[in-house]
Amino acid sequence: MSTKHEYRGSCYCGSVNWKISLNDLSEGRTSLCHCHNCKKFFGTNYGLTTKVPWSSYSLQPKSAKPTVHVSDNSGSKLTREFCGTCGSGIREWGEAAEGKYTYVCYGGLDDDGRRDLPPKAEFFVGQREPWCQDILGEDVFRKE
């Protein structure tokens, strides 16, 4: 089966370059996460990532290797990669997702990826900041 959708991404300084290759756009699901960990890692009021199959992600030739940080996420392992030069988030995955899915940082996607993979879900909505209401509309999946 040939790849129909290929999207490139990078960190802010351009040292880490990656791509995702999807057979169908439905393989990518972009979500907002309002949990405490995402707020701290992303440095804003929510995390924004695109879930893709593990095998669809790859670093590009000549790309710097990202720095890896592993932390405790309420009793399970959470791994995050970021650029060791500029600090931009690259991707993350939880212990249960490892080897199956990875979550690329949405802001690192080039324009076409952000255009084609808009947010479709929102998590930990009970922790959403009070001033951030219904940012995605009524037809979006929401979960506490």
Backbone as numpy.savetxt, mean C-alpha at the origin, in Angstrom:
# Nx Ny Nz CAx CAy CAz Cx Cy Cz
-0.74 -16.90 -19.42 -1.58 -15.73 -19.42 -0.69 -14.49 -19.42
-0.96 -13.54 -20.26 -0.13 -12.35 -20.34 -0.63 -11.28 -19.37
0.28 -10.45 -18.93 -0.06 -9.36 -18.03 -0.75 -8.26 -18.81
-1.88 -7.81 -18.29 -2.63 -6.77 -18.98 -2.38 -5.38 -18.40
-2.00 -5.33 -17.12 -1.84 -4.04 -16.45 -0.53 -4.03 -15.67
0.35 -3.12 -16.04 1.64 -3.00 -15.37 1.79 -1.56 -14.89
2.10 -1.42 -13.59 2.23 -0.11 -12.99 3.56 0.00 -12.27
4.20 1.12 -12.46 5.50 1.36 -11.83 5.31 2.32 -10.67
6.27 2.24 -9.74 6.26 3.13 -8.60 7.68 3.36 -8.12
7.83 4.33 -7.24 9.15 4.63 -6.69 8.99 5.41 -5.40
10.12 5.56 -4.72 10.16 6.42 -3.55 10.34 7.87 -4.01
10.35 8.78 -3.07 10.48 10.21 -3.37 11.79 10.54 -4.08
12.89 9.96 -3.62 14.20 10.29 -4.21 14.53 9.47 -5.45
13.73 8.45 -5.74 13.95 7.63 -6.93 14.94 6.49 -6.76
15.42 6.26 -5.55 16.38 5.17 -5.33 15.74 3.79 -5.41
14.50 3.67 -4.87 13.79 2.39 -4.89 12.72 2.46 -5.98
12.82 1.56 -6.94 11.88 1.50 -8.07 11.27 0.12 -8.13
9.97 0.06 -8.31 9.26 -1.21 -8.30 8.14 -1.19 -9.32
7.56 -2.35 -9.53 6.38 -2.42 -10.40 5.45 -3.49 -9.88
4.19 -3.35 -10.24 3.20 -4.40 -10.01 2.63 -4.78 -11.37
2.42 -6.07 -11.57 1.89 -6.60 -12.83 0.61 -7.35 -12.51
-0.51 -6.84 -12.99 -1.82 -7.43 -12.70 -2.44 -7.98 -13.97
-3.01 -9.17 -13.87 -3.73 -9.74 -15.01 -5.06 -9.05 -15.21
-5.63 -8.53 -14.12 -6.91 -7.84 -14.16 -6.90 -6.77 -13.08
-7.57 -5.65 -13.31 -7.58 -4.58 -12.32 -8.19 -5.02 -10.99
-9.05 -6.03 -11.03 -9.68 -6.52 -9.80 -8.66 -7.15 -8.85
-7.46 -7.45 -9.32 -6.41 -8.00 -8.45 -5.83 -6.93 -7.53
-6.06 -5.68 -7.81 -5.57 -4.59 -6.97 -6.72 -3.93 -6.24
-6.62 -3.83 -4.91 -7.66 -3.17 -4.13 -7.03 -2.10 -3.26
-7.36 -0.86 -3.53 -6.83 0.26 -2.77 -7.76 0.56 -1.60
-7.16 0.75 -0.42 -7.94 0.99 0.79 -7.29 2.06 1.67
-8.13 2.74 2.41 -7.68 3.64 3.45 -7.74 2.88 4.77
-6.76 3.09 5.63 -6.77 2.47 6.94 -6.54 3.55 7.99
-7.47 3.62 8.95 -7.43 4.65 9.97 -6.84 4.16 11.30
-6.17 3.00 11.29 -5.62 2.46 12.54 -4.43 3.31 13.02
-4.11 3.17 14.27 -3.02 3.94 14.89 -1.68 3.69 14.18
-1.38 2.42 13.88 -0.10 2.10 13.22 0.03 2.79 11.87
-1.01 2.76 11.07 -0.95 3.41 9.75 -0.79 4.92 9.88
-1.49 5.51 10.83 -1.34 6.96 11.03 0.11 7.32 11.34
0.75 6.52 12.17 2.14 6.80 12.54 3.10 6.55 11.37
2.91 5.42 10.67 3.83 5.10 9.57 3.69 6.09 8.42
2.46 6.43 8.04 2.24 7.31 6.90 2.37 8.79 7.27
2.35 9.09 8.57 2.52 10.47 9.00 1.35 11.35 8.66
0.17 10.77 8.58 -1.03 11.53 8.26 -2.22 10.84 8.92
-3.42 11.24 8.58 -4.59 10.72 9.30 -5.06 9.34 8.84
-4.44 8.77 7.82 -4.76 7.39 7.42 -3.65 6.85 6.54
-3.59 5.53 6.46 -2.69 4.88 5.51 -3.44 4.63 4.22
-2.75 4.64 3.13 -3.37 4.41 1.82 -2.50 3.43 1.05
-3.00 2.21 0.88 -2.24 1.15 0.22 -3.09 0.43 -0.81
-2.42 -0.25 -1.71 -3.09 -1.08 -2.71 -2.65 -2.52 -2.50
-3.62 -3.37 -2.16 -3.37 -4.80 -1.95 -3.26 -5.48 -3.31
-2.17 -6.21 -3.51 -1.94 -6.93 -4.77 -1.40 -8.33 -4.45
-1.53 -9.28 -5.36 -0.92 -10.59 -5.14 0.59 -10.44 -4.93
1.11 -11.22 -4.01 2.54 -11.18 -3.67 3.42 -11.27 -4.92
3.09 -12.18 -5.81 3.91 -12.42 -7.00 3.83 -11.30 -8.03
2.89 -10.38 -7.88 2.76 -9.29 -8.86 3.75 -8.16 -8.60
4.37 -8.14 -7.41 5.30 -7.07 -7.03 6.73 -7.47 -7.34
7.50 -6.54 -7.87 8.93 -6.80 -8.07 9.72 -5.50 -8.03
10.93 -5.59 -7.50 11.86 -4.46 -7.59 12.42 -4.42 -9.00
12.71 -3.24 -9.49 13.26 -3.08 -10.82 14.78 -3.27 -10.81
15.34 -3.68 -11.94 16.80 -3.80 -12.02 17.45 -2.46 -11.64
18.55 -2.52 -10.96 19.32 -1.36 -10.51 18.64 -0.57 -9.39
17.49 -1.05 -8.89 16.84 -0.39 -7.78 17.61 -0.65 -6.49
17.62 0.34 -5.62 18.16 0.12 -4.27 17.21 -0.83 -3.54
17.75 -1.61 -2.63 16.90 -2.47 -1.82 16.31 -1.63 -0.69
15.02 -1.79 -0.44 14.42 -1.02 0.65 14.90 -1.52 2.02
14.82 -0.65 2.99 15.07 -1.00 4.38 13.83 -1.70 4.91
14.02 -2.73 5.72 12.91 -3.52 6.24 12.78 -3.28 7.74
11.54 -3.05 8.18 11.25 -2.90 9.60 10.13 -3.88 9.96
10.35 -4.68 11.00 9.35 -5.64 11.48 8.92 -5.21 12.87
7.61 -5.15 13.08 7.10 -4.73 14.38 5.96 -5.64 14.84
5.59 -5.48 16.09 4.46 -6.20 16.66 3.21 -5.39 16.38
2.25 -6.01 15.74 0.99 -5.35 15.41 -0.12 -6.05 16.19
-0.21 -5.75 17.46 -1.21 -6.38 18.34 -1.10 -7.90 18.34
0.11 -8.39 18.47 0.33 -9.83 18.59 0.71 -10.54 17.30
0.70 -9.86 16.20 1.15 -10.48 14.94 2.23 -9.60 14.31
3.03 -10.20 13.48 4.16 -9.51 12.85 3.67 -8.62 11.71
4.15 -7.39 11.68 3.87 -6.46 10.58 5.20 -6.03 9.99
5.38 -6.26 8.69 6.62 -5.90 8.01 6.36 -4.72 7.08
7.24 -3.73 7.18 7.13 -2.56 6.31 8.49 -2.31 5.68
8.46 -1.93 4.41 9.68 -1.56 3.70 9.60 -0.08 3.36
10.76 0.58 3.44 10.83 1.99 3.11 12.21 2.30 2.54
12.33 3.41 1.87 13.61 3.82 1.30 14.53 4.26 2.43
15.73 3.69 2.46 16.70 4.05 3.48 17.32 5.43 3.27
17.12 6.02 2.08 17.66 7.34 1.79 16.65 8.44 2.11
15.44 8.36 1.54 14.47 9.44 1.73 13.36 9.10 2.72
13.21 7.83 3.09 12.22 7.44 4.08 10.84 7.12 3.54
10.62 7.24 2.24 9.31 6.94 1.68 8.91 5.49 1.92
7.64 5.29 2.27 7.11 3.94 2.40 7.04 3.28 1.03
7.38 1.99 0.97 7.33 1.25 -0.29 6.18 0.25 -0.26
6.18 -0.64 0.75 5.11 -1.62 0.87 5.08 -2.18 2.28
4.02 -2.93 2.57 3.85 -3.55 3.87 3.04 -4.83 3.73
3.14 -5.70 4.75 2.32 -6.90 4.79 2.30 -7.42 6.21
1.19 -8.03 6.55 1.05 -8.67 7.84 1.46 -10.13 7.75
1.62 -10.72 8.91 2.07 -12.11 9.00 1.16 -13.06 8.22
-0.15 -12.86 8.31 -1.09 -13.75 7.63 -1.06 -13.58 6.11
-0.66 -12.41 5.64 -0.64 -12.14 4.19 0.68 -12.52 3.52
1.74 -12.71 4.31 3.07 -12.93 3.75 3.07 -14.09 2.76
3.60 -13.83 1.57 3.65 -14.84 0.51 2.38 -14.90 -0.32
1.30 -14.26 0.14 0.03 -14.26 -0.60 -0.28 -12.88 -1.17
-0.20 -11.86 -0.29 -0.52 -10.49 -0.69 0.51 -9.53 -0.10
0.71 -8.43 -0.81 1.49 -7.33 -0.29 0.70 -6.06 -0.55
1.01 -5.03 0.19 0.28 -3.77 0.12 1.27 -2.67 -0.24
1.19 -2.19 -1.48 2.12 -1.14 -1.91 1.57 0.21 -1.46
2.47 1.10 -1.10 2.07 2.44 -0.69 1.58 3.21 -1.92
0.34 3.60 -1.86 -0.36 4.19 -2.99 0.32 5.43 -3.55
0.85 6.27 -2.68 1.51 7.50 -3.14 2.75 7.24 -3.97
3.33 6.05 -3.84 4.51 5.70 -4.63 4.20 5.28 -6.04
2.93 4.96 -6.31 2.53 4.60 -7.67 2.67 5.80 -8.60
3.08 5.57 -9.83 3.07 6.63 -10.83 1.62 7.00 -11.14
1.43 8.08 -11.88 0.10 8.63 -12.13 -0.90 7.62 -12.67
-0.50 6.77 -13.61 -1.47 5.84 -14.20 -1.97 4.83 -13.18
-1.12 4.41 -12.26 -1.54 3.48 -11.22 -2.54 4.12 -10.27
-2.29 5.36 -9.89 -3.23 6.06 -9.01 -4.55 6.32 -9.73
-4.49 6.55 -11.01 -5.71 6.77 -11.79 -6.54 5.50 -11.89
-5.88 4.37 -12.17 -6.59 3.13 -12.45 -6.97 2.33 -11.20
-6.37 2.65 -10.06 -6.60 1.87 -8.84 -7.09 2.76 -7.69
-8.27 3.38 -7.86 -8.78 4.29 -6.82 -9.22 3.52 -5.57
-9.32 4.21 -4.42 -9.76 3.55 -3.19 -11.16 2.96 -3.32
-11.30 1.74 -2.76 -12.59 1.04 -2.78 -13.00 0.54 -1.42
-12.16 0.77 -0.39 -12.48 0.29 0.94 -11.84 1.20 1.98
-12.40 1.11 3.18 -11.91 1.91 4.30 -11.98 1.04 5.55
-10.89 0.99 6.31 -10.82 0.13 7.50 -10.57 0.95 8.76
-10.98 0.39 9.89 -10.88 1.04 11.20 -11.56 2.41 11.18
-12.77 2.42 10.61 -13.50 3.69 10.48 -13.84 4.31 11.82
-13.90 3.50 12.89 -14.15 4.03 14.22 -13.00 4.89 14.73
-11.83 4.74 14.12 -10.66 5.53 14.50 -10.40 6.68 13.53
-11.30 6.86 12.58 -11.17 7.96 11.62 -11.27 9.30 12.36
-10.47 10.25 11.98 -10.50 11.57 12.60 -11.88 12.20 12.38
-12.41 12.91 13.38 -13.76 13.45 13.27 -13.96 14.40 12.08
-12.92 15.08 11.68 -13.03 16.02 10.56 -12.95 15.33 9.21
-12.70 14.04 9.18 -12.54 13.29 7.94 -13.77 12.41 7.73
-14.82 12.96 7.20 -16.09 12.25 7.06 -16.37 11.84 5.61
-16.82 10.61 5.42 -17.30 10.12 4.12 -16.42 10.55 2.95
-15.13 10.34 3.09 -14.22 10.82 2.06 -14.30 10.04 0.76
-14.92 8.86 0.80 -14.97 8.04 -0.41 -16.37 7.88 -0.99
-17.38 8.35 -0.31 -18.74 8.19 -0.80 -19.46 7.03 -0.13
-20.68 6.80 -0.53 -21.54 5.81 0.13 -21.37 4.38 -0.40
-20.78 4.20 -1.57 -20.71 2.87 -2.20 -19.41 2.12 -1.90
-18.68 2.58 -0.88 -17.37 2.00 -0.55 -17.53 1.04 0.63
-16.80 -0.08 0.58 -16.79 -1.04 1.68 -16.13 -0.40 2.89
-16.79 -0.49 4.04 -16.24 0.06 5.28 -16.29 -1.00 6.37
-15.25 -1.04 7.19 -15.18 -2.02 8.26 -14.48 -1.41 9.47
-14.98 -1.75 10.65 -14.31 -1.32 11.88 -13.02 -2.07 12.00
